[in-house]
Amino acid sequence: MGCYCPLGFHGTWSYLRTAGDLRNDETALLHALEKLEASRTVWLREVESFADRRRTDKARHQRAPRQAEVRYLLGWRWPGPDGKQAMLGEVGRLWVAHCRSPFPDVPAGSKADLTELDTWLADCVSTYLAHDGDLDIGRQDVIMKCLPKLRRHVSQLGYPWTFPPGVCILPPPAEDDRADPHDKARGTGG
């Protein structure tokens, strides 16, 4: 698990523990290993598919990968059939920890901005959890717009921004999002 932990170490360990007592139950440990291996296999196929698409794109002189696709591929998520369950569990675990934490001691000038940011993100996370992991496009946009502010506040609070470029609760990009926007403008599709 040290090399493949799609939800970060603690998130991956937390999800794998749903299989049972991993320290004392061999069957639970084997079940957790099967979950981890199944997820890694799916992820490796996704990476291979991404590499194939990139080779094709480069041959078509499209040098930069789509931001949404990179965000999805590298973001914190659980690839594979247990993905939704794993993500709901991890987002729920992190949300409970966030709600139990005191509001950070920030300068008065930043407090209103941070309070507004917390309110917007609280709406997005609670909606995500209440709707079984489904998040409407409007709230997805809110998250993307809030990320720069969130990154700035995390830095101002003295914490490193250790998150990968992905946003775990955003869905994979649609095939249309992978198409070259210049092709769309020319009407040639993708």
Residue pairs with C-beta under 8 A, 6 or more apart in sequence:
1 9
1 12
1 13
1 16
1 36
2 9
4 36
4 39
4 40
4 43
5 11
5 12
5 13
6 12
6 39
6 43
6 76
6 77
6 78
6 79
7 14
7 15
7 76
7 77
7 78
7 86
7 87
7 90
7 168
8 76
11 76
11 90
11 93
11 94
12 36
14 89
14 90
14 93
15 35
15 78
15 82
15 86
15 89
15 90
16 22
16 32
16 35
16 36
17 32
18 89
19 28
19 29
19 31
19 32
19 35
20 27
20 28
20 29
20 31
20 32
21 28
22 28
22 29
22 32
35 82
38 80
38 81
38 82
39 78
39 79
39 80
39 82
39 83
39 86
40 79
41 80
42 79
42 80
42 81
43 79
43 80
46 73
46 79
47 73
50 65
50 69
50 73
53 178
54 65
57 63
57 65
57 180
60 180
62 180
66 173
66 177
66 178
68 170
68 173
68 177
69 172
69 173
69 177
69 178
70 165
71 165
71 166
71 167
71 170
72 166
72 170
72 171
72 172
72 173
73 166
74 164
74 165
74 166
75 164
75 165
75 166
75 167
75 168
75 170
76 90
76 163
76 164
76 166
76 168
77 83
77 87
77 166
77 168
78 86
78 87
78 90
84 132
84 133
87 133
87 168
87 169
88 129
88 132
88 133
90 168
91 125
91 128
91 129
91 168
91 169
92 129
95 125
95 126
95 129
103 115
103 118
104 114
104 157
106 114
106 153
106 156
106 157
110 153
110 156
113 149
113 153
114 153
117 146
117 149
117 150
117 153
120 142
120 146
121 143
121 146
121 150
123 139
123 142
124 135
124 139
124 142
124 143
124 169
125 169
127 135
127 136
127 139
128 134
128 135
128 139
128 169
133 169
135 143
135 169
135 170
140 169
140 170
140 171
143 167
143 169
143 170
144 167
144 170
147 167
151 161
154 161
155 161
175 190
176 184
176 190
178 190
179 189
179 190
180 190
183 189
183 190
184 190
